Amino acid sequence: MPTIREVLAWLGCCQPPVTQQLRVVKAHGCANKKYCTNEVTNSKYTAITFLPYNLYEQFKRPLNRYFLLIGLLQLIPMITPVNPITTLGPLLVAFLITAIKEGFDDIKRHRQDAQFNNTKHKVYRDGATARTIASKDICVGDIVLVPNGGEIPCDLLLLVTSCREGVAYIQTANIDGEIDLKPRSALPEVMELMQDETTTQDGQDYQEPSDRIVQFAGELTCEAPNKHIYDFASSLRLNDKTLSISKDQLLLQSCVLKNTRWVAGLVVYTGNETKVGMNKRDPPSKWAQVDQKISDLSKFVFCFQVLIFCGLGGVGIATKYIWTLDLFYLAWPAVQPFYDPIVIPARFLLLTSVMIPISFKVIVDISKSWISRCIQWDLKMVDDQTQIGAIANNTGIAEDLGQVEYILTDKTGTLTENQMEFKACVVDEESFEGSAECSVMDDPTLRNRLQEEPSLKAFFRLLALCNTVLPVVSAELEYAFKYQGASPDEEALAHAAAKVGMVLSHKDKSSIELSDRTGNVEELMEYRILETLEFNSDRKRMSIVVHPKGSSTYMLYIKGADDALIQRLDPKENVQQLKMHLDGYARRGLRTLVCAYREVEPTEFDKWRQTYLEAKAVTGVARQAAVDIACEAIEKDLKLVGASAIEDKLQEFVPQTIKRLREAGIAFWMLTGDKYETAQQIAVSCNLMQPQEELLLVAGKTEMQVRECIARWREHPRLKDKDFRPMSDGCCFSFRDVTNFFGKIKTSRSGDHAEHSQLAGAVVEPGCCIIVTGQTLAMILDSPVCTQEFMDIAMKVASVVCCRVTPGQKAEVTRLVKATGRTTLSIGDGGNDVAMIQEAHVGIGLSGKEGLQAARAADFSFAKFKFLQPLLLVHGHYSYMRTCYIVQYCYYKSILLSFCQIIFNAYALFSGTTYWNSFMLACWNGVFTVVTVFAYVLDRDLPRRTLLENPRLYKFTRTGRGMNTATFAAFVFRGLMQAVICMAITFAIYGPTWVHPVDGRVMDQESITTVTYSALLCIQTGTIYIESHTVTWLNQVAIWGTFVFYWFSIWVYSGVPRVAYHMVVHRHVMDPIFFLTVALQTTVCLAIQIATQGWWYSFRPNMLQKKHRQSVVKGVEREYFYHCKSHPDEDEVAKFS
């Protein structure tokens, strides 16, 4: 019987389950049919599942379930005071809008899938000649032929290439954004079997595949489909011989073949089971902090509804049974039904259900989308060099940009340019650093000594040999070659070696050619590559074993981090002078690598290689550990050659940006893989650590020593009296906040001293900077007690530096900071930063030299770190202030309508009767008030220039001052006051004896409600006009267009016969008292509001109002506000924006 997951997979709702076992792939084998085809599915719905699955997703939201409950209750005639259409109609519209949006998005995904699935490819199947089929029809075990420039349709085991050496080049830009070419190689044993010389031309590349390709009968044993892109531990059984397979033989789906005429590969993984497909997942679901507040607000309003449901419902029941049962004209039944006690309370629940507006979610979502678009449209966030602008991948969390308390940043490529320049080296305990006039490579002293000292030549020879770069002919450079590699460090080292005369001129899978131009005569040196031991973050080194032509011994060249390499040197090597130079380089912020070598006898190498090949033959996750152990067996007793020092310059305006963001009260954590001294120097140069701050090193060889160190720093004078604040004031709603309501109002409208004391809550005053190494951090993370103790002191300082950290530790540290309740932002530029970026509340990816993986995984992306300043100080401020006002305003106008219902029931003996007719009730939130709310997304309370020049203003939004208990209570109180005033004036003027002066008709309920309704519409429109700081022509159109549409709508509705509202408006327009009453209600309510806000603005302003007043006095806002043109930023502010 099929499982639920299998059924959902058949319906297209999810991927089919993957069995976690080894996969055996036989070329042209029938057994492969049990695996899925190559049809790629990125769409979310099918024609069958769209309606039920979309409804299921929408009803997962608690508010939608609440509205459905209200709508169903309104279908019960005995308890509903209004027409059910007032709830079910807007709910259906909201569902329809969301469904249409999801449907169009999914149609785009279906089209993209169809384009890929229908691409034609040549395939060898079942021993037959090549035939052309669609990509979706490719099966596991087929042999696919890919031409130059073609996209790889599925994961292929590279069997044969057009290159005689079996090398193919691919571009992985579709996966990681890197445009550099990466080599892949076919196994020589397979190449020999599948190709012959008859298909070559002039002894060069193969022009076409040999007929032998259809006879291939190998059997591949590999892992089950998984998401590990950089691992492929497999083995190939061919002619009773087992060959080790690694990622070097794997061509990943969506890569593009470059500089290779053609390749043929065995299909290993297909469809959504490819490694790229397994990595496809929905981005992590992130809720903005404002969304959490909205949820809390909804709960609070619902509790208020329950209070009304119980309180006024009870009063209504008592009134009915005490006073009204004896009134004969009400015609009560002689015996009341058993459910009668719940009828009136249920009516009050339905009457007040409008307090949580159905259109609220749609309004907020559309507003957020517009706000995110404003970020993308900011031309001042476009990089001048790359012309890359800001991109908002997540439109739902823009408000969090205004509440960031901690920024966790990578260093290389994020704070720095990731443009490496060779600055210095140390050889034979002597440092070569060049001078102010010339670089170290152009230093005549180094050039002259290079010809005389073999050790210097050996150092640069090692730099040219021990790397993974590829030489490309280039006429632009004096040495005629440029180098492409996955690491900018290796490119810089290869260029440095070439510039001094040690030119890497040729490199393929099996050989290397160096052109030694250091002397008067150019010398060509040839090397046969025996093994390359690759770099990884655990080994922190790479090495290569080569056989120099004409030599009887082999050479192992190695370079890596000092902490990984020095311990592997021969004990006889003197490293004290080396360490001194390395520390000096690190204090200058340079990245260092230690270089060494050893001679390897052929017999020793052959014996070791057997162990190494056995380790590579291990299948599964254990392969990497076995390979690392094998590498350590030969990477020992090394002889020191020297060390290199590379400079990675800071990006422009990084120090100024960090300085301003720290002034805004934001704390920084720098997470880098560099050594301690380099990380410390970078922290100082980029203003993460200020000169007056004291550096506190957390270190220890054991957990107990680390805890003792933390305990010692906890008693430090600058930290001892600091308070740990787990949450910013006003960031959540609770009943404790409600009980302290009046106290919060007092503190929220305090003077200068209280204002600044509260706004300093998220980060303490600068005093110390904590630095910790990756080894110590690992011990801290392994111990919950130690973790808590470390976080206690780390959250008391303005900056923390973590050096020598791994990508996993970056994500774990982010998780720890996030767990304290602070709003976190992570920013990075490489694939190793993705986990950190996705873990934080807000993830920022830079489009840098390390590819686009970080940018694609991030919530927001742009080109340079300096754009973080306008993103937070400007867009973060605007996004937060706009959303907070829109959210509270939506509740205010709905509560205003509900309070009128409650007040009317005081006249109606709490019978649960509705004051409004169904048409007006349905149109209030969905039609008549929605446009003016949307127009508020254009509002700017302060000019961009003011926000950039005054980063301390960011503390207002960071501490949640835009929406908290006090501000929401003020909106509720305003709604109550205006409802009381409007109802009092309406009933005072239109008493029971009032008749229409036109036709003498008695004033019925429909006529009275029109008076109040019209006044409320004028009041709420006037309110948003008064509180808008930027009034553009769009605001004017929204406001006046609302009035025109309102009068047109009710005029048409009033003309419909057979409705209770028939001719109501027609009579009102003939009555001047109607217009005078509406004007009186509007004037009184708005006058009170203007007077109240004017008093607070003049005598108890908050920091934003003070700055606004200063701006108006200086006249800098006149053009901005009345002509809607932003001022040109000047000098330093202009550069950052």
Buried (B, 14 or more C-beta within 10 A) or exposed (E): EEEEEEEBBEBBBBBBEBEEEEBEBBBBBEEBEEBBBBBBBBBBBBEEBBEEBBEEBBEEEEBBEBBBEBBEBBEEEEBBBBBBBBBBBBBEBBBEBBBEBBBEEBEEBBEEBEEBBEEEBBBBBEEEEBEEBBBBBBBBBBBBBBEBEBBBBBBBBBBBBBBBBBBBBBBBBBBBBBEBBBBBBBBEBBBEBBBEEEBBEEEEBBEBBBEBBBEBEBBBBBBBBBEBBEBBBBBBBBEEEEBBBBBBBBBBBBBBBBBBBBBBBBBBBBBBBBBBBBEEEEEEEBEBBBBEBBBBBBEBBBEBBBEBBEEBBBBBBEBBEEEEEEEEEEEEEEEEEEEBBBBBBBBBBBBBBBBBBBBBBBBBBBBBBBBBBBBBEBEBBBBEEEEBBBBBBBBBBBBBBBBBBBBBBBBBBBBBBBBBBBBBBBBEBBBBBBEEEEBBBEBEEBBEBBEEBEBBBBBBBBBBBBBBBBBEEEEEBEBBBBBBBBBBBBBBBBBBBBBBBBBBBBBBBBBBBBBBBBEEEEEEBBBEBBBBBBBEEEBBBBBBBBBBEEEEEBBBBBBBBBBBBBEBBEEEEEBEEBEEBBBBBBEBBBBBBBBBBBEBEEEBBEEBBEBBEEBBBBBEEEBBEBBBEBBEEBBEEBEBBBBBBBBBEBBBBBBBBBBBBBBBBBBBBBBBBBBBBBBBBBBBBBBBBBEEBBEBBBBBEEBEEBBEBBEEBBEBEBBEEBEEBEBBBBBBBEEEBBEBBEEBBEBBBBEEEEBEEBBBBBBBEBBBBBBBBBBBBBBBBEBEEBBEBBBBBBBBBBBBBBBBBBBBBBBBBBBBBBEBEBBBBBBBBBBBBBBBBBBBBBBBBBBBBBBBBBBBBBBBBBBBBBBBBBBBBBBBBBBBBBBBBBBBBBBBBBBBBBBBBBBBBEEBBBBBBBBBBBBBBBBBBBBBBBBBBBBBBBBBBBBBBBBBBBBBBBBBBBBBBBBBBBBBBBBBBBBBBBBBBBBEBBBEBBEEEEEBEEEEEEBEBBBBBBBBBBBBBBBBBBBBBEBBBBBBEBBEEBBEEBBEBBBEBBEEBBEEEEBEBBBBBEBBEEBEBBEEBBEBBBBBBBEBBEEEEEEEBEEBBBBBBBBBEEBEEEEBBEEBBEEBEEEEBEEEBEBBB
